[in-house]
Amino acid sequence: MHFTRASRYHAARIAGCGATVQLEIFSDVVCPWCYVGHARLQQALAARPGAIAEITWLPFELNPNLPEEGRDRAEYLRERFGDVNRFADAQRQLVSLGATLGIDFRFDAVKRSPNTRRAHVLAALARRDSAAMQHAVIEKLFAAYFTEGRDVGDRDVLLAIADECGLERDVAQRALADSALHAEVESLEALARSWNVSGVPTFIFDRRTGFSGAQPLEVFLQVIDDLGSQSATRS
């Protein structure tokens, strides 16, 4: 993994004050470990109130070849994993873990495996509005899918989420069909490939260090502390 190419987006300040950490996160809104990683990041930032996290959310479609309308969830899981009971065990573990992080995983409510391209387009639109809006949309997409069981690939669901987050519905409707925004998402996914990002979540700190996976809280804290120490040394 290398972090030499400039991002197309200005990162946005969302928390704290003091030492600044530029953080780029590749994720998909149907990845439970991305939701867990997000929650642990928030815990780390809360534990380090002197840190400023300048966050850019970047798209990574786990299943880009799914049909636009998605697929029945149970059918998809049987085809992909074979042993559905084994996947059910993993879900139970995630439910327990999520409860410790304030995440209410309700996998029984999830009936569709969506194509997430339009969800990423909505996030790209939100980013153009403001960092706070993008953050709100990302969080709402996670909760909509994993807690409310909503189909985050469905156009009407995405328009409702846009409305709930304060985006103008007609603007969101045009954006979901905007070929330029779709191309933007594709370009950012190409960026992931050029950086050798092969899974999510992937967290890239200051283009100098990064890791994949929803690592323990201590890992986030260590990286933030190390970067803060390096910043203090340079100053």
C-alpha positions as CSV (number, residue, x, y, z in Angstrom):
1,M,0.0,0.0,0.0
2,H,1.3,3.5,-0.8
3,F,-0.2,6.9,-0.1
4,T,1.4,9.3,-2.6
5,R,-1.5,10.3,-4.8
6,A,-3.4,13.4,-3.8
7,S,-7.0,13.0,-2.9
8,R,-9.6,14.7,-5.0
9,Y,-11.4,15.9,-1.9
10,H,-10.5,18.2,0.9
11,A,-10.7,16.3,4.2
12,A,-13.1,17.8,6.7
13,R,-12.8,18.6,10.3
14,I,-15.4,16.8,12.4
15,A,-14.0,16.6,15.9
16,G,-11.7,18.0,18.5
17,C,-9.0,20.5,18.4
18,G,-5.2,20.5,18.4
19,A,-3.1,18.1,16.4
20,T,-4.5,17.2,13.0
21,V,-4.7,13.8,11.5
22,Q,-5.8,13.4,7.9
23,L,-7.8,10.1,7.7
24,E,-9.1,8.5,4.5
25,I,-11.5,5.6,5.0
26,F,-12.4,3.1,2.2
27,S,-15.6,1.4,3.1
28,D,-18.9,-0.1,1.9
29,V,-22.2,0.6,3.6
30,V,-23.2,-3.1,3.7
31,C,-19.9,-4.2,5.4
32,P,-20.6,-4.9,9.1
33,W,-16.9,-4.6,10.0
34,C,-16.9,-1.1,8.4
35,Y,-19.7,-0.2,10.8
36,V,-17.7,-1.7,13.7
37,G,-14.5,0.1,12.6
38,H,-16.4,3.4,12.4
39,A,-17.7,3.0,15.9
40,R,-14.2,2.2,17.2
41,L,-12.8,5.2,15.5
42,Q,-15.4,7.4,17.2
43,Q,-14.4,5.9,20.5
44,A,-10.7,6.7,19.8
45,L,-11.5,10.3,18.9
46,A,-13.6,10.7,22.0
47,A,-10.7,9.4,24.1
48,R,-8.3,11.8,22.4
49,P,-10.2,15.1,22.4
50,G,-7.1,17.0,21.5
51,A,-7.0,15.3,18.1
52,I,-8.6,16.7,15.0
53,A,-9.7,14.0,12.6
54,E,-9.9,15.3,9.0
55,I,-11.9,12.5,7.4
56,T,-12.6,11.6,3.8
57,W,-14.9,8.7,3.2
58,L,-14.1,6.8,0.0
59,P,-16.1,4.1,-1.9
60,F,-15.3,0.4,-2.2
61,E,-18.0,-1.8,-3.6
62,L,-17.7,-5.3,-2.2
63,N,-20.1,-6.8,-4.7
64,P,-20.1,-4.5,-7.8
65,N,-21.5,-7.2,-10.0
66,L,-24.8,-7.6,-8.2
67,P,-27.8,-6.6,-10.3
68,E,-28.9,-3.0,-9.8
69,E,-32.0,-4.2,-7.9
70,G,-29.9,-6.4,-5.6
71,R,-30.8,-10.0,-4.6
72,D,-32.7,-11.8,-2.1
73,R,-30.5,-12.0,1.0
74,A,-31.0,-15.6,2.0
75,E,-30.5,-16.8,-1.5
76,Y,-27.4,-14.7,-1.9
77,L,-25.9,-16.0,1.4
78,R,-26.6,-19.7,0.4
79,E,-24.9,-19.2,-2.9
80,R,-21.9,-17.4,-1.6
81,F,-21.2,-19.1,1.7
82,G,-23.0,-22.5,1.3
83,D,-23.3,-23.2,5.1
84,V,-25.8,-20.6,6.2
85,N,-25.5,-21.8,9.8
86,R,-21.8,-20.9,9.8
87,F,-22.7,-17.4,8.7
88,A,-25.4,-17.2,11.4
89,D,-22.7,-17.9,14.0
90,A,-20.7,-14.9,12.7
91,Q,-23.8,-12.8,12.8
92,R,-24.4,-13.7,16.5
93,Q,-20.9,-12.7,17.3
94,L,-21.4,-9.4,15.5
95,V,-24.6,-8.7,17.4
96,S,-22.7,-9.2,20.7
97,L,-19.8,-7.1,19.6
98,G,-22.1,-4.4,18.3
99,A,-23.9,-4.1,21.6
100,T,-20.7,-3.1,23.2
101,L,-20.2,-0.3,20.6
102,G,-23.7,1.1,20.6
103,I,-24.6,-0.7,17.3
104,D,-27.9,-2.5,17.1
105,F,-27.3,-5.2,14.5
106,R,-30.6,-6.7,13.4
107,F,-29.6,-9.2,10.6
108,D,-33.0,-10.8,10.7
109,A,-34.4,-7.6,9.4
110,V,-32.1,-7.6,6.3
111,K,-34.0,-9.1,3.4
112,R,-31.9,-7.8,0.4
113,S,-28.3,-7.9,-0.6
114,P,-28.1,-4.6,-2.4
115,N,-25.9,-3.2,-5.1
116,T,-24.4,-0.3,-3.3
117,R,-23.3,1.9,-6.2
118,R,-26.2,4.4,-5.8
119,A,-25.5,4.6,-2.0
120,H,-21.9,5.6,-2.8
121,V,-23.2,8.2,-5.3
122,L,-25.4,9.6,-2.6
123,A,-22.4,9.8,-0.3
124,A,-20.5,11.6,-3.1
125,L,-23.3,14.1,-3.4
126,A,-23.3,14.6,0.4
127,R,-19.6,15.3,0.3
128,R,-20.2,18.1,-2.2
129,D,-22.6,19.7,0.3
130,S,-20.4,19.5,3.4
131,A,-18.3,17.1,5.4
132,A,-20.9,17.1,8.1
133,M,-23.5,16.1,5.6
134,Q,-21.4,13.3,4.3
135,H,-20.8,12.0,7.8
136,A,-24.5,12.1,8.5
137,V,-25.3,10.2,5.3
138,I,-22.7,7.5,5.9
139,E,-24.0,7.0,9.5
140,K,-27.6,6.9,8.3
141,L,-26.8,4.4,5.5
142,F,-25.1,2.0,8.1
143,A,-28.1,2.3,10.5
144,A,-30.6,2.0,7.7
145,Y,-29.2,-1.3,6.5
146,F,-28.0,-3.0,9.6
147,T,-30.6,-1.8,12.2
148,E,-33.7,-0.9,10.1
149,G,-33.3,-3.6,7.4
150,R,-33.8,-1.0,4.6
151,D,-32.6,-1.7,1.1
152,V,-29.9,0.8,0.6
153,G,-29.6,0.0,-3.1
154,D,-33.2,1.1,-3.7
155,R,-33.7,4.5,-5.2
156,D,-36.7,5.4,-3.1
157,V,-35.0,4.4,0.1
158,L,-32.0,6.5,-0.8
159,L,-34.1,9.5,-1.6
160,A,-35.8,9.1,1.8
161,I,-32.4,8.9,3.5
162,A,-31.3,12.0,1.7
163,D,-34.4,13.8,2.9
164,E,-33.9,12.5,6.5
165,C,-30.3,13.9,6.4
166,G,-31.4,17.3,5.1
167,L,-30.4,16.9,1.4
168,E,-32.9,18.3,-1.1
169,R,-34.8,15.4,-2.5
170,D,-34.9,16.7,-6.1
171,V,-31.2,17.3,-6.0
172,A,-30.6,13.8,-4.7
173,Q,-32.9,12.3,-7.3
174,R,-31.0,14.0,-10.1
175,A,-27.7,12.9,-8.6
176,L,-28.6,9.2,-8.4
177,A,-28.9,9.3,-12.2
178,D,-25.9,11.6,-12.8
179,S,-23.3,9.8,-15.0
180,A,-20.6,12.2,-13.7
181,L,-21.2,11.2,-10.1
182,H,-21.2,7.6,-11.1
183,A,-17.9,8.2,-12.9
184,E,-16.5,9.9,-9.8
185,V,-17.3,6.8,-7.7
186,E,-15.6,4.6,-10.3
187,S,-12.5,6.9,-10.3
188,L,-12.2,6.7,-6.5
189,E,-12.5,2.9,-6.6
190,A,-9.7,3.0,-9.2
191,L,-7.7,5.0,-6.6
192,A,-8.2,2.2,-4.1
193,R,-6.8,-0.3,-6.5
194,S,-3.8,1.9,-7.2
195,W,-3.2,2.1,-3.5
196,N,-3.5,-1.7,-3.3
197,V,-6.6,-1.5,-1.1
198,S,-8.1,-5.0,-1.4
199,G,-10.6,-5.0,1.5
200,V,-12.6,-2.8,3.8
201,P,-12.5,-1.1,6.1
202,T,-9.2,0.4,5.3
203,F,-8.0,3.4,7.3
204,I,-5.2,5.6,5.9
205,F,-3.6,8.1,8.3
206,D,-1.7,11.1,6.9
207,R,-0.8,9.1,3.8
208,R,2.0,7.6,6.0
209,T,0.5,4.6,7.8
210,G,-2.7,2.6,7.6
211,F,-4.4,-0.7,8.3
212,S,-7.3,-2.8,7.1
213,G,-10.0,-4.3,9.3
214,A,-11.9,-3.2,12.3
215,Q,-8.9,-3.2,14.6
216,P,-9.2,-3.0,18.4
217,L,-9.6,0.4,20.0
218,E,-6.0,0.3,21.2
219,V,-4.7,0.2,17.6
220,F,-6.6,3.4,16.7
221,L,-5.3,5.1,19.8
222,Q,-1.7,4.0,19.2
223,V,-1.7,5.3,15.6
224,I,-3.3,8.6,16.7
225,D,-0.7,9.0,19.5
226,D,2.2,8.1,17.3
227,L,1.1,10.6,14.6
228,G,0.6,13.3,17.3
229,S,4.1,12.6,18.7
230,Q,5.6,12.9,15.2
231,S,3.8,16.1,14.6
232,A,5.1,17.6,17.9
233,T,8.6,16.6,17.0
234,R,8.4,18.2,13.6
235,S,7.1,21.4,15.1
